[in-house]
Amino acid sequence: MSSGIWQRGKEEEGVYGFLIEDIRKEVNRASKLKCCVCKKNGASIGCVAPRCKRSYHFPCGLQRECIFQFTGNFASFCWDHRPVQIITSNNYRESLPCTICLEFIEPIPSYNILRSPCCKNAWFHRDCLQVQAINAGVFFFRCTICNNSDIFQKEMLRMGIHIPENKWEIKRCQCCGSSGTHLACSSLRSWEQNWECLECRGIIYNSGEFQKAKKHVLPNSNNVGITDCLLEESSPKLPRQSPGSQSKDLLRQGSKFRRNVSTLLIELGFQIKKKTKRLYINKANIWNSALDAFRNRNFNPSYAIEVAYVIENDNFGSEHPGSKQEFLSLLMQHLENSSLFEGSLSKNLSLNSQALKENLYYEAGKMLAISLVHGGPSPGFFSKTLFNCLVYGPENTQPILDDVSDFDVAQIIIRINTATTVADLKSIINECYNYLELIGCLRLITTLSDKYMLVKDILGYHVIQRVHTPFESFKQGLKTLGVLEKIQAYPEAFCSILCHKPESLSAKILSELFTVHTLPDVKALGFWNSYLQAVEDGKSTTTMEDILIFATGCSSIPPAGFKPTPSIECLHVDFPVGNKCNNCLAIPITNTYKEFQENMDFTIRNTLRLEKEESSHYIGH
């Protein structure tokens, strides 16, 4: 994609036809160019629009939604001059499904949303198209509705979709048709080139009609793994373009993994209909209230959620409006501390027979999915092992000692792992014979190194095989609203919210989070900013999280953001008032800052203490 370099050599010369001296010249040229995105030097790519002077790095360009055309002169367009799809009229009033992933999207052409040029009702996520193009290659990449390839590919190339000549297509033997090879493995230059299997080639060779083809060695072919085979790319700048592995990594970072998780969740949120379902929730019994609500046959995860709080054993049947985000936040807190998970900070699924009987693992997965899509908090307590099992499959995941929460099992693993002689190892195995036999991990010990495989077997059983049924049930629940599929498509984005707690709140974050809702009182707003700084500096009895809970019901900013946006009102009141349904905080107008801080501290601290006391008797279970 670099603007000042061309393939002047043959493919086997230099680096895929790019001569070493040309690469050095381009590096020297780019070292003087500053990226307009990250402001660092080395920006070798320039926008081709006349008089546009923007230069950027390839990953930075992807981040800012530039379009790179992997065809012709390999033009690059900045975000202001990139090609767009012109739709004369938009008769679509509601969301339509992406015809690849079937998730609903707004049918409005944008960088991330593309329309088929041949089928007017076919819409796609850009990322879905890119993944399909990489897997299908130029021979199979076509419209999912009408199977047109010429018009479809031309438009997708114009809009920056990379369509590789897929090295990893299977080419069948032209003689018997029963054997196959990857194009790259047999050094075939294109799909049209004929190929014969060894058996058929031997027959043809013996008949005198075989002419041995010139063999081309695939660079680093011995180091290509399964993942590389599936995603390897090759797109020529003239006949063939820059190194496939480097291009692959950049595309994965830019088009998939660098996508913001909030954007992904907002896209999932397009499924939520305008129809509203009211949930009657008892805050003192969040778990059972949520179970009853979500199991109701009239409940639909794609309906908008409205919460009404009720009091148990209230003969008058009184109810009052509740905050959806507060409800989901309390539900996630209970889920994290429930018996469905085990571990301290990073948790794995537990084995709870009663929970299995009541199908609670499925319900837990469903609750997590609903919370993410409907604007609630993320769990943030998944272990990397649980996350990897969900994304890559249990068979491709290796647990570690930290995943074992059972003290006795952990001690067995530690003793085996620290054995220094074969005799010691056999002695430990004899002591644990019944346990190892029960879990099917007994193995013949001949050398000390056998202990590593034994430890691997025990970890695999205890962390993964033992909870296979709960895991499958949990995974099915996470498929609600397409959440699991999104996690598997963008693992790096979702790992940040599923395996890690949100960043700590600061005065700056809260100050920028809350917007002024009414005509401000200058003094009160000054007191507000001073108060935030005092809280951050530890000069207050409240915390940043306390303030956010008081105003919104959440202790952290949800991955999809707050809806509505948190706001500040300055009112002639003695004490602050938090409206969690509207995410609105009314702050008092006082004469002095001392009075302001005392009123804020007193109200927030005591309100949260009372709320905690009301629900602690149940959450403790």
N, C-alpha and C positions, 0 to 999 in steps of 0.2 A: 504493500500500500504506500510505501514511501514515494514521495513525489519526484525525487531526483535519481532514481535508479531503474535500470531496465535489464531484462535477461538478454545479455549480448552473447552468452556462451551456449554451448549445447547442454542438455540436461545433466550429463555426467560431469560437467566442468564446474569448478567452484562449488557453490551451494545451490543446487537445483538450477544451474544455469546462471546464477548471479556471480559474476567474477569477483574475486577477493579484492582487487584494486578498486572496483566500483563500490563495493560495500564500504571500504575504508573512506573513500571520498564522500559517500553519503553520510557516514557517521560524523565526519568532520564538518560537513555542511549543516547537519541537524544540530550539532553541538552549540551552534550559534543562534538557534531558533528557540524562543521561549513558548511553552505550551500556554494557550489562552485559558486552559481549564485549571491545571495544577500549578502553573506559573514556574515550572522547572524547565531546564534546557533539554534539548534532544527531541523536539517536536518535528518529526520528519515528514508529517502528512499535512498538506495544505488543501483548503477548500478550492474546488475548481471553478467556482463562480467568478466571473470577471470582477476585478477590483476588490474582491474579498481577500483580506490579508490574514485571516485566521489560520493558525497552525496548531497542531495538537498531536499528542501521542495516540496510538491506536486504542489502548484501553480507556483513555480519557475521552476520546471521541465516542466510544460505545456508551460510556457513562452519561454523556450529555446528549445521547440519542442522535448522533451524526449518522449518516447513511453511507456505507461503503459498497460500491458496486463491484462484485466479483466477476466481472466480464469486461470485454473490450479493453479500454485503457485503464481499467481499475480506478475509476474516478471516485473521489471522496467529496461529500457535501456536508457543510456545517449545519447546525440546527436551524439557521435562518434560511438557508438556500436549498435544503434537501427536497427531493421530489415528493409530491403528495398525490394522493388519489382524489380525483375530482368526482364527486357524486352530485348529479344535477338536482336531485330531490331526495328527501328522506321520508319515506312513508312508513317507517318502522317506529311505532309508538312505544313498544316495550322491548325488553332485552331479548336477544336471540342467542342460541347456543353456538359456541365455537365448534365447527364441524369436525375438529380433531379430538379435543378433550371433552367436549359437550358441556363445558362450564358456560354460564350465561355471561354475555358481554353486551355493552351498549353499542348498537350498530352505527357508530360514527367513526369514519376513517381517522386514524391518528398514527403516531409512530408505532404504538403497541398493538393497534387493531387494523387489520388489512382485509380487503374484500377481494373475492375472486373476480378476475376480469371476464370470465366466461359464464359464471353462474351468479346472478345478482343477489341471490339469497344465501350465498355461502360466505361466512365471515370467519376470521381466524385470529388467534393471538399470534403476534410475531414470533414469540418463543416457540409456540407449538409448530409453526411452519418451519422454523430453523431446525428444530430437532428432527422433524420428519424428513427434511431435505438431506440432512447429514446421514440419516439411517437409510434413506431410499436411494440417494445418488441420482445422477442426471438421467439414468435409464428408467427409474421407477417413480420419480417425483412428478406428481400430476394433481389436478383438481380432484378433491375427494368426492365431488358430486357427479361431474360429467366425465372424468378421466381424461380431459384434455391436457396435453403436455406442452405443446408449442406456445400457444397464447399465454397459458398459465405461467410457464417458466420464464418467458420473456418479461412479464409484468413483475414477477417475484424478484428476478435479477435487478430490474430497475429500482425496486423498492428495498434493495440491499439484502436479500436473502441469498446466502451462500449455498450453491448447489454443487457439491463435489462430484468429480468422476470417481465414484466409490471404488476404492481398491479392494474392498472387502465384500463385493458382490460374489455370489456363487455362480460360476460358469460350469455348465454341464458338459460332459464329454459329447462331442458331436457325433460319435459313432454309436456308443451304447446307451448314453443318456442316464446311466445308473450311478456314475461317479461324478464328483464335482471338485472344484478348486476355487480359492479366492483369486481374483485378478492379480493381486500383489504377490501371492505365494508362487504363482507360476510366471510372474513377470509379464503378464499380458498387458498391453498398452491400452486396449479399449475393449468394450463389450463385443464389438463386431469381430475381433480376432478369434480364430478357431482354436480349440484345445482338445487334446485327446488324452485319456487316462493312460497309465502305464501299460495295462494289458492290451488296449487297442493300439497303442503306439508300437508295442512289440510286434503285433501282427502286421501293421503297416510297414514297419521297418524291415521285417523279414521279406516282405513282398517287394522291397526295393523302391517304394513310393514315398518313403519318409525322408525328409530333409531336416536335419537337426537345427533348431532355431538358435539364434544367438542369445545367450543368457545375460540378463541384466540383474545385477545384485541389488536388492532393496536395502538401502542404508539402515544399519542397526536392526535388521530384521529379527535377529535372535533375541532382542530385548523388548519386542512388542508383546504386550499383555492382552488379556481379553478385553479390557476396557478400551485400550488403544485400538484394537481391531474394530470395535463397534463405532468409534468416534473419529478415527483417523481421516484426515482431509487432504485433498490435493486440488488446488485450483490455480491454473496457470496464469501468469501475468502475460506471457506470450503463449507458448504451448503449455507451460505448467508453472504454478506459482510457488512462492516461498515455502519454507519447511513446514510440513504438515503438522508435526507435533506442536510447534510453536503457535501456529495458526489455530490449532484445536484448543490449546490452553486459553488463548486470548478470547476466542469466541465463547468458550464456556464461562469465563469470568464475566464477560460483558453482557452476553445475551441472556444468560440464565442466572448465574450465581450472584451477580452484582445487583440484581433487582431488589428493591427495597421491600422488606416484608410487609410494611404497612400497605404498599400498593397492591401486593398480592392478596392481602386480606380484603381490601376494598373491592378488588375484582370479584372475589368470592361473594362479597356482600351484594353484588348486583342480583343475586338469586332471591334476595329478600323481597317479598311482595308487599304491597301497600296494606293488604289485609292484616288486621291485628288480632293476636291471641292474648287474652289476659290470663296471667298466672297468679293464683292466690297462694301467697307464700307466708309461712310462719317463721319469722326470723329466729325464734328460739329452737326451731326444728328444720333448719335449712335443707338437710339431706332428704328427709322423707317428703317434705313439701315439693322439692324439685323432682324427686322420683315420681310422685303422684302426677305432677304437672306434665312431665315429659312422656309419661306412659299413657296419658289420656288419649283415647282413640281419635279425638278431635284436634290433637296437637300436631302441627306441621312445622318442622324446623325452618322452613322458608317463609313462615309468617313473621311479621314484626312482633316483637315481644313487648308486652306492657305488664308491669308488676303492680300488684295490690297487696299490701301487707295486712295480715289478719292476726288476731290474737286467739290462741288456743283456749277452748272452753269459754269463749265469750258468748253468752246467751243472747246478746243483742246483735251479734253478727256484724259488728262494726268493722270497717276496713278503711285504709287510707292509702293514697298513692305512694308507690315505692320507686326507688331508683333501680333501673335494670342493671346498670353497671355495678351498683353496690351489691345487688343480689348475686350476680355472677362472680364478683370478687369474693364474697363470703362462701360461695359454693366451691370455688377453687381452693380456698384456704382449708375448707373441710376435707376436700378430696386429697390434698397433699398430706394431711394428717390421718387419713383413714387407713384401715387395715388392708386395703387393696394394694398398697405399696409398702415396701420395706427399704430401710436404709436411713441414713441421717440427713445429709444434704442432697446428694445425688441418689435418686431412688429408682429401684427396679420393681417390677410387678411381684407381688407375693402369691403364695398358694393358699387360698382361703376357700375351703370346700363349701361353706354356707354361701359365700358370695357367688361362687360358680353356680350353685343351685338356683339362686335368685337372679342370675344373669346380670350381676352388678358390674362386671368388667366391661360388658358391652355398653351399659348405661354410662359408665365413667368416660369411655372413649367418646360417646355421643355428647356428653356434657362439655368435654374439652373442646370438641369441634364447634359446638354451638357458641361457647364463650368466645372463641377466636373470631368467628364470623360476625357475631352480633355485637362486637365492640367491647367484650369483656377482657379481663387480663389473661395473659398467657401463664401456663403452669410454672415454667422456670425450674422445675425440680427433676426433670428426666436425667438419668445417667446417660453417658455417651453410649453405653452398651445397649440400653433400651432404645435410644434414638437410632443407632446403627441397625438394630434388628428391624425396626419399622421401615427404614429407608432401603437397606441393602439385603435384608433377609437374615434370619437367625443362622442359616448355614454359612453365611459369609462374615459372621461376627465372632470375635474372640473375647470372652469376658476377662476381667482382671480381678485380683484379690479384693480390691476395694468394693467390688460388686457383691461380695458375700457379707451379709449382715448377721448370719448365724455364727456365734462365737466359737462353738465347738467345731463346726466345719472349717472355719478360718484357721483354727489351731492345727487341725489335721493337715491342711494344705501347707501351712508354714513349716511344720515338722518335716513333711516330705521334701519340701523345697530346700530345706537347710541340711538335709542328710549329707554326710561327708564320705560315707563308705557304703558299699553294697550291703554289708551286713546290717548297718544301721537302718538302711532303707527297708530291707526285708523285715526287720524287727518291728518297724512302725507299721508296715502293711499287715503283719500278723496281729498286732494290737487292734487295728481298725478293720479286721477281716470282715466282720459281719456287716459293717456299714458299706464297705466297698463292694461286697457281694450283692447287697440290697440294691445299690444304685447301678450295678452292672459295670463297674470300673476296675475289676480285678484284671491284672495283666501280668504276664511272665516277666520277671525282672532278671536281666542278665548283666547289665552294666549300670553304672551310676547315672548315666544320662537318660535312662528310662524314666527317671523321676519326673522329667519335664513333660513327657507325654501323659504320665499319670495325673499330674496336676492339671494339665489341659483338659483331660477327660472329666475330672471332678468338677472343675469350673463350668465346663460345658453342660454337665448334667444339672448342677445346682442352680445356675443362673438362667439357663435357657430351656433345656429339655423338661425340667421339673415343672415349669410354668407354661408349657406349650399351649394347653387349652385356654388358660386365662389370656395369654398373649393373642391368640387368634380371635377370641371374643372381643378383646380391647381394640384390636386392629379393625374389626368390622364396625365398631362404634365410631372410630375415628374417620371412617369413610363418609360419615354424615356430611352433607353439603359439599362433598368433594375435597375435604380437608386433607385426608391422607395422601391422595393423589398429588395435591399441591406440594405437600411436604416432600414426597419422593422426587418431584420434579425440581425443587429448589432447596436441597438439603442444607446448604450453607446459610441461606437466609433464615430458615426456620430453626436451625440449631441455636442461633443467638437468642431466641425467645423460649425455646423448649428446654434447653439445658443450662441456661444462665438466668439469674435474676436480673431485673431491670437495673440500670445504672442509678446510683444514689442521686436523690434530688438535691438541687442547689438553689440558692437565692436567684441566680440568673435564670435557671430553668423555670421556676415558678413564676417569676416576674414576666417572662416572655409567654408563659402558658396562659395566664389570665389576661383578658382584654377588658378595657374600660367599657362598661355597658351603658352608663348614663353620663350626664354632664359631670365632670369630676370636681371634687373639692380638692384643691391643690394641696392643702395642708394634710388632709387625710391620706391622699395618695403618697405624699412624702413619708408620713408615718408608716404606711404599708411597706414601702421599700426598706425603710430603716428596720422595721420589725423582721422582715425576711432575712436581712443581714445579721440581726441579733440572734435569730434562731440558728442560722448557719454557724455562727461563732460560738454556739453553746451558751449564750447569755439568756436563754429562755427555757421554761419548763416544758415547752412543746417541741416537736420536731417537724421537719418539712413534710414527712409522711402524715403526721397528725393533721396538718393544715389541709392537705389534699383530701384526706378521708372526710374531714369535717365538711368540705365543700362539695365533694363528688361521690364519696362512698368508696373510692379506690385509693390504695396506698401507693400506686404507681401509675404511670401513663400507659393506657392500653396500647398494644401494638398497632391497632387500627386507628388510634386517636380517640379523643372525646367527641361525642356528639350529643348535645350541642357543645360548642367550644366554651370552656370555663370562662366566666366573666366576673367582673368586680363592680359592685354598686357602693356608692357612698351615701349612707342614710343617717338621718338624725335619730339614731337609736343608741341605747346605752351599751348594748353588747352585740357582737357579730351574730349573723344568722346565716346558716348554710342551707341552701336549697339543693339537695342532691338530685332531684328530678331534673332540674334545669342546669345543674353544674354552676350555680350562681352563689357567690359569696358577698353578702352585704356587710361592709365594715363600718364601725361607728365613727361618727364625727365628734372628736373630743378636742378639748382645749390644749392638752399637753400630750407629749409622746408617752410619758410614764403612765398616764391614765389609759391611753390607747393599748399599750402592751399588757397592762394588768388585766384589762377587760378581755383582750384576745386570749391570753393565757388561761384565765379562769374559765371562760366559756368553753373553749376547745377541749381543755383537759378534762373538765367535769362531764361534758357531753359524751366524749368518747369512753370515759370510765363507766358511765351509766349504761351505755350501749353494750359494752363488753360484759358487764355483770349480768345483763339480761340474757345474753346468749351463751355465756361461758359454761353453764351447767350442762348444755347439750354438746357443745363443740368438744368438751373434755372427753366425751365418750368416743 
